[in-house]
Amino acid sequence: MTQTHIAITDQRDSARAGSQLGAEIRTAFGGSPADAIVVFASAQHDYPNLLKALAEAAGTTVIAGASSAGEFTNQSRGEGQVSALGIRSPNIKFAVGLGQGVSSDAKGAAHQLVEAFRGTAKPALPHRSALVMTDALAGHTDALVEELTLATGGNYRFFGGGAGDDGRFDTTHVFAGTQAYNNAVSALEILSSKPVGVGVAHGWEPAGPALRVTEAVGTRLIGINGVPAVEALREHAQRSGQTFDEQDPMPFFLHNVLGIRADEGYRLRVPLAIGESGAILCAAAVPEGSVIHVMKTTADSAVQAARTATSAALSALAGEKPAAAFVFDCVATRLRLGRAFEDELHACASLLAPAAFVGCNTYGQIARAEGQFGGFHNCTAVVCVLPA
């Protein structure tokens, strides 16, 4: 039977926070060390001190996770905190991988990470998954997810997201063992004798006509329908009767994200700023030549998306009971919903109960599983459920 324990602290001293979480996890396991720990921490912390203290108190260096932009469990949420999940299981094996240099060589980083995986060469356990956290500010996350899929022969389910830094968009870190890294990707390999469930949903729909991306470079959306990208958003604001303050565009951007049309739905991208010559800087790449829409949603739609993602993850357990879950959603979702974000977390909690969950607000979400909308997303709920 898989044992799990979820803990959260608002202790601001990093070493004390790590010791507190590690001691709580170890006590919950009757004094035995954890097999693995996943941790999400505010940018206010000194990560090496936090992770070293956590490892010492919990009795393991099999630690993965990332800096975050809002931390939560099924019972608590806030900013400036540290949340963690400890796991002990006779049915699940874990390994931590790390790939560096994402900004210059996403393929190389993916292969570095996968070198630590044990299920690629000897799949002794049939269900292979990995929690993947990346420095999304390094870019190339779409390519990274594709390279990870190729490097593992399409045999792994991936879930996770882009590390955060409390909404500063300055420097983010991923965790591997007792160290923190930027311009890197980390993963916790999960090899299980039972199915692991992953679910994905976002609840946004087109609010305007189809638009063609006529010029884009990475995360810079330069031209739409042959004119500067900002013109399309100006027109949408006028047509929909919304205020679009170009000196302070974030209030408009949070309610009007972009959706890239794909066969399986719309992959979302959050606009972040207006650049030179009317370019729009986005949280992730928008491919040149793609068809996009300005999207709309409601608070109720976000809650329903959380329910949909959680239900899909539970269904993928194929009848097994849940032990614990990971929940990820975008920092933009938290900022847009405000206190109503708690309704989304309550929706997850009610479906997962009595199992608990841990999670964080990320700079983009990662999901790759059979029957799910895969890749790198913004403003999307991603849920992974571990079997009991």
C-alpha positions as CSV (number, residue, x, y, z in Angstrom):
1,M,0.0,0.0,0.0
2,T,1.3,3.4,-1.0
3,Q,1.8,5.8,1.9
4,T,1.7,9.6,1.4
5,H,1.9,12.7,3.5
6,I,1.3,16.2,2.5
7,A,2.7,19.2,4.4
8,I,2.8,23.0,4.0
9,T,4.6,25.7,5.9
10,D,4.7,29.5,6.0
11,Q,8.0,29.4,7.9
12,R,10.3,32.0,6.2
13,D,13.6,30.7,7.5
14,S,14.5,28.2,4.8
15,A,16.5,25.7,6.9
16,R,13.7,25.6,9.5
17,A,11.1,25.2,6.8
18,G,12.9,22.3,5.4
19,S,13.4,20.7,8.8
20,Q,9.8,21.2,9.7
21,L,8.5,19.6,6.5
22,G,10.9,16.7,6.6
23,A,10.3,15.9,10.3
24,E,6.5,16.0,9.7
25,I,6.8,13.6,6.7
26,R,9.1,11.2,8.6
27,T,6.8,11.2,11.7
28,A,3.9,10.4,9.4
29,F,5.8,7.3,8.1
30,G,6.5,6.1,11.7
31,G,10.1,7.3,11.7
32,S,10.9,5.6,8.4
33,P,12.5,7.7,5.6
34,A,10.5,8.8,2.6
35,D,11.2,7.1,-0.7
36,A,10.7,10.4,-2.5
37,I,9.6,14.0,-1.9
38,V,8.2,16.6,-4.2
39,V,8.5,20.2,-3.0
40,F,7.3,23.5,-4.3
41,A,8.7,26.7,-2.8
42,S,8.3,30.5,-3.0
43,A,11.0,32.6,-4.4
44,Q,11.5,34.1,-1.0
45,H,13.5,31.0,0.1
46,D,17.2,30.0,0.0
47,Y,16.7,26.7,-1.9
48,P,20.0,24.9,-1.1
49,N,19.4,25.5,2.7
50,L,15.7,24.4,2.3
51,L,16.5,21.3,0.4
52,K,19.5,20.1,2.5
53,A,17.4,20.5,5.7
54,L,14.5,18.7,4.1
55,A,16.7,15.8,3.0
56,E,18.3,15.4,6.4
57,A,15.0,15.5,8.3
58,A,13.1,13.2,5.9
59,G,16.0,10.8,5.3
60,T,16.1,10.9,1.5
61,T,17.8,12.9,-1.3
62,V,15.3,11.7,-3.8
63,I,13.8,15.1,-4.1
64,A,12.3,17.0,-7.1
65,G,10.2,20.1,-7.6
66,A,10.6,23.7,-8.3
67,S,10.2,27.3,-7.3
68,S,6.6,28.4,-7.6
69,A,4.2,31.3,-7.8
70,G,1.6,30.2,-5.2
71,E,1.6,27.0,-3.1
72,F,-1.3,24.9,-2.0
73,T,-2.7,21.7,-0.7
74,N,-6.3,20.4,-0.4
75,Q,-6.6,22.2,2.9
76,S,-4.5,25.4,2.5
77,R,-3.3,27.9,-0.1
78,G,-1.2,31.0,-0.1
79,E,1.9,32.7,-1.4
80,G,5.4,32.7,0.1
81,Q,5.0,29.2,1.4
82,V,6.5,25.7,0.9
83,S,4.4,22.7,0.1
84,A,5.6,19.1,-0.1
85,L,4.5,15.5,-0.7
86,G,6.3,12.6,0.8
87,I,5.8,9.1,-0.6
88,R,6.6,5.6,0.6
89,S,5.5,2.7,-1.5
90,P,6.4,-1.0,-2.2
91,N,4.7,-0.6,-5.6
92,I,6.4,2.5,-6.9
93,K,10.1,3.1,-7.7
94,F,11.6,6.6,-8.0
95,A,14.6,8.3,-9.6
96,V,15.5,12.0,-10.0
97,G,16.8,13.3,-13.4
98,L,18.3,16.6,-14.4
99,G,19.0,18.3,-17.8
100,Q,20.8,21.6,-18.1
101,G,21.2,24.2,-20.8
102,V,17.6,24.2,-21.9
103,S,17.8,27.6,-23.6
104,S,20.6,26.5,-26.0
105,D,19.9,22.8,-26.5
106,A,16.5,21.5,-25.5
107,K,17.2,18.1,-27.1
108,G,20.4,17.7,-25.2
109,A,18.7,18.7,-21.9
110,A,16.0,16.1,-22.5
111,H,18.6,13.4,-23.1
112,Q,20.6,14.3,-20.0
113,L,17.4,14.1,-17.9
114,V,16.3,10.7,-19.4
115,E,19.8,9.2,-18.6
116,A,18.7,8.9,-15.0
117,F,15.5,7.1,-15.9
118,R,15.5,3.3,-15.1
119,G,12.4,2.4,-16.9
120,T,13.7,3.1,-20.4
121,A,16.1,0.1,-20.5
122,K,14.5,-2.3,-18.0
123,P,10.7,-1.6,-17.7
124,A,10.3,-4.0,-14.8
125,L,7.2,-2.1,-13.8
126,P,4.5,-1.5,-16.5
127,H,3.4,2.0,-15.8
128,R,5.9,4.7,-16.4
129,S,5.4,8.4,-15.6
130,A,7.4,11.4,-14.6
131,L,6.8,14.7,-12.9
132,V,8.6,17.3,-15.1
133,M,9.5,20.8,-13.9
134,T,11.3,23.2,-16.2
135,D,12.7,26.7,-16.2
136,A,10.0,28.0,-18.5
137,L,11.8,31.4,-18.7
138,A,14.6,29.5,-20.6
139,G,12.0,28.9,-23.4
140,H,11.7,25.9,-25.7
141,T,9.3,24.1,-23.4
142,D,7.2,22.8,-26.3
143,A,10.3,21.4,-28.0
144,L,11.5,20.0,-24.6
145,V,8.2,18.0,-24.1
146,E,8.5,16.6,-27.7
147,E,12.1,15.6,-27.1
148,L,11.3,13.9,-23.8
149,T,8.6,11.9,-25.6
150,L,11.0,10.9,-28.3
151,A,13.8,10.0,-25.9
152,T,11.4,7.7,-23.9
153,G,9.9,6.1,-27.0
154,G,6.4,7.5,-26.1
155,N,6.2,5.1,-23.2
156,Y,5.9,7.7,-20.4
157,R,3.2,9.9,-19.1
158,F,4.5,13.4,-18.3
159,F,2.9,16.0,-16.0
160,G,4.2,19.2,-14.3
161,G,4.9,22.7,-15.4
162,G,7.2,25.7,-15.5
163,A,8.8,26.9,-12.3
164,G,7.7,30.2,-11.0
165,D,9.1,33.0,-8.9
166,D,6.1,34.6,-7.2
167,G,5.0,36.3,-10.4
168,R,8.2,38.3,-10.8
169,F,9.2,36.6,-14.1
170,D,12.8,37.1,-13.4
171,T,14.6,33.9,-12.3
172,T,13.1,30.5,-11.7
173,H,14.6,27.3,-10.4
174,V,14.1,23.5,-10.6
175,F,15.1,21.1,-7.8
176,A,17.1,17.9,-8.1
177,G,18.3,16.3,-4.9
178,T,19.6,19.0,-2.5
179,Q,20.4,21.6,-5.3
180,A,18.5,24.2,-7.3
181,Y,19.2,25.0,-10.9
182,N,18.1,27.5,-13.5
183,N,18.1,27.1,-17.3
184,A,17.4,23.4,-16.5
185,V,14.7,20.8,-16.3
186,S,14.2,18.2,-13.5
187,A,12.1,15.2,-13.2
188,L,10.9,12.6,-10.7
189,E,10.6,9.3,-12.6
190,I,7.6,7.2,-11.3
191,L,7.6,3.5,-12.1
192,S,4.5,1.8,-10.8
193,S,2.9,-1.6,-10.8
194,K,-0.5,0.2,-11.0
195,P,-1.8,2.9,-13.4
196,V,-1.0,6.5,-12.7
197,G,-3.8,8.9,-13.9
198,V,-3.3,12.3,-15.7
199,G,-6.0,14.7,-16.6
200,V,-6.0,18.0,-18.5
201,A,-8.6,20.8,-19.1
202,H,-8.8,24.5,-19.4
203,G,-12.4,25.7,-19.9
204,W,-11.7,28.5,-22.4
205,E,-13.5,29.0,-25.7
206,P,-13.0,31.3,-28.8
207,A,-14.3,34.8,-28.3
208,G,-13.5,36.1,-31.8
209,P,-12.8,35.1,-35.4
210,A,-9.8,32.9,-36.5
211,L,-6.6,34.9,-36.9
212,R,-3.4,33.9,-38.7
213,V,0.0,34.4,-37.1
214,T,2.0,35.9,-40.0
215,E,5.2,36.6,-38.0
216,A,6.5,35.3,-34.8
217,V,9.9,34.6,-33.2
218,G,9.9,32.4,-30.1
219,T,7.6,34.0,-27.6
220,R,7.4,37.3,-29.6
221,L,4.1,37.4,-31.5
222,I,5.0,40.1,-34.1
223,G,2.3,40.0,-36.8
224,I,-1.3,38.8,-37.0
225,N,-3.1,38.9,-40.4
226,G,-0.3,40.9,-41.8
227,V,-0.4,43.8,-39.2
228,P,1.3,44.3,-35.8
229,A,-0.1,41.8,-33.3
230,V,-1.4,44.5,-30.9
231,E,-3.8,45.7,-33.6
232,A,-5.8,42.4,-33.3
233,L,-6.2,42.9,-29.6
234,R,-7.2,46.5,-30.0
235,E,-9.9,45.4,-32.4
236,H,-11.1,42.6,-30.1
237,A,-11.3,45.1,-27.2
238,Q,-13.4,47.5,-29.3
239,R,-15.6,44.7,-30.6
240,S,-16.2,43.2,-27.1
241,G,-16.6,46.5,-25.3
242,Q,-13.6,46.0,-23.0
243,T,-11.0,48.5,-21.8
244,F,-7.5,47.8,-23.1
245,D,-5.0,50.1,-21.4
246,E,-1.8,49.6,-23.3
247,Q,0.3,51.2,-20.6
248,D,-1.1,48.6,-18.1
249,P,-2.3,45.7,-20.3
250,M,-2.2,42.8,-17.8
251,P,-5.8,43.2,-16.6
252,F,-7.0,42.8,-20.2
253,F,-4.5,40.0,-21.0
254,L,-5.6,37.9,-18.0
255,H,-9.2,37.8,-19.4
256,N,-8.2,37.5,-23.1
257,V,-5.6,34.8,-23.6
258,L,-4.7,33.4,-27.0
259,G,-5.7,30.0,-28.2
260,I,-3.6,28.1,-30.8
261,R,-6.0,25.9,-32.8
262,A,-5.0,22.2,-32.8
263,D,-6.8,19.0,-33.8
264,E,-7.6,18.2,-30.1
265,G,-8.6,21.7,-29.0
266,Y,-6.9,25.0,-28.2
267,R,-3.5,25.3,-26.6
268,L,-3.5,28.5,-24.5
269,R,-0.9,31.2,-24.4
270,V,-0.9,34.2,-22.0
271,P,0.1,37.6,-23.4
272,L,2.5,39.3,-20.9
273,A,3.5,42.6,-22.4
274,I,3.5,44.8,-25.5
275,G,6.9,45.0,-27.2
276,E,8.4,47.2,-29.9
277,S,6.5,47.9,-33.0
278,G,3.3,46.4,-31.6
279,A,4.6,42.9,-30.9
280,I,3.0,40.9,-28.1
281,L,5.3,39.1,-25.7
282,C,3.7,35.8,-24.6
283,A,4.5,33.3,-21.8
284,A,5.3,30.6,-24.4
285,A,5.9,30.3,-28.1
286,V,3.2,30.9,-30.7
287,P,4.2,29.2,-33.9
288,E,4.4,31.3,-37.1
289,G,1.6,30.2,-39.5
290,S,-0.7,28.9,-36.8
291,V,-4.3,29.8,-36.5
292,I,-5.3,31.5,-33.2
293,H,-8.3,33.0,-31.5
294,V,-8.7,35.5,-28.6
295,M,-10.3,33.3,-25.9
296,K,-12.8,33.9,-23.1
297,T,-13.8,32.0,-19.9
298,T,-15.6,32.5,-16.7
299,A,-14.9,31.5,-13.1
300,D,-17.4,28.7,-13.4
301,S,-15.7,27.4,-16.5
302,A,-12.4,27.3,-14.6
303,V,-14.0,25.3,-11.8
304,Q,-15.5,22.9,-14.3
305,A,-12.1,22.5,-16.0
306,A,-10.6,21.5,-12.7
307,R,-13.4,19.0,-12.2
308,T,-12.9,17.6,-15.7
309,A,-9.1,17.2,-15.3
310,T,-9.5,15.6,-11.9
311,S,-12.2,13.2,-13.1
312,A,-10.1,12.2,-16.1
313,A,-7.1,11.5,-13.9
314,L,-9.2,9.4,-11.5
315,S,-10.8,7.4,-14.4
316,A,-7.3,6.6,-15.7
317,L,-6.6,4.7,-12.5
318,A,-8.7,1.9,-13.9
319,G,-10.5,1.2,-10.7
320,E,-7.6,1.7,-8.3
321,K,-8.1,3.9,-5.3
322,P,-6.2,7.2,-5.2
323,A,-3.3,7.7,-2.7
324,A,-2.6,11.3,-3.4
325,A,-2.5,13.8,-6.3
326,F,-0.6,16.7,-7.8
327,V,-2.5,19.7,-9.0
328,F,-1.1,22.4,-11.2
329,D,-2.6,25.6,-12.7
330,C,-1.3,28.8,-14.1
331,V,-0.3,31.8,-12.0
332,A,-2.4,33.8,-14.5
333,T,-5.5,31.7,-13.4
334,R,-4.8,32.6,-9.8
335,L,-4.4,36.3,-10.6
336,R,-7.5,36.4,-12.7
337,L,-9.8,34.5,-10.3
338,G,-8.4,36.0,-7.0
339,R,-10.1,34.4,-4.0
340,A,-12.4,32.4,-6.4
341,F,-9.3,30.3,-7.2
342,E,-10.2,28.5,-3.9
343,D,-13.3,27.2,-5.7
344,E,-11.2,25.5,-8.2
345,L,-9.1,23.8,-5.5
346,H,-12.3,22.8,-3.6
347,A,-13.6,21.2,-6.7
348,C,-10.4,19.0,-7.0
349,A,-10.5,18.2,-3.2
350,S,-14.2,17.1,-3.3
351,L,-13.5,14.6,-6.2
352,L,-10.2,13.3,-4.7
353,A,-11.4,12.8,-1.1
354,P,-10.3,11.2,1.0
355,A,-7.0,11.4,-0.9
356,A,-5.2,14.7,-0.4
357,F,-3.3,16.8,-3.0
358,V,-0.3,19.1,-3.3
359,G,0.4,21.6,-6.0
360,C,1.5,25.1,-7.1
361,N,0.8,27.8,-9.5
362,T,3.3,27.5,-12.4
363,Y,4.5,29.4,-15.5
364,G,2.8,27.0,-17.9
365,Q,1.7,23.4,-17.5
366,I,3.0,20.2,-18.9
367,A,0.9,17.2,-19.8
368,R,1.5,14.2,-22.1
369,A,-0.7,11.1,-21.6
370,E,-2.9,8.8,-23.7
371,G,-6.3,10.4,-24.6
372,Q,-5.3,13.8,-23.2
373,F,-4.5,17.2,-24.8
374,G,-0.7,17.0,-24.6
375,G,2.1,19.5,-24.7
376,F,2.9,22.8,-23.0
377,H,-0.1,24.9,-21.9
378,N,-1.0,28.1,-20.1
379,C,-4.1,28.7,-17.9
380,T,-4.7,24.9,-17.9
381,A,-5.5,22.6,-15.0
382,V,-3.3,19.5,-14.9
383,V,-4.0,16.8,-12.3
384,C,-2.0,13.6,-11.7
385,V,-3.3,10.9,-9.3
386,L,-1.0,8.3,-7.7
387,P,-2.6,4.9,-7.0
388,A,-2.9,3.6,-3.4
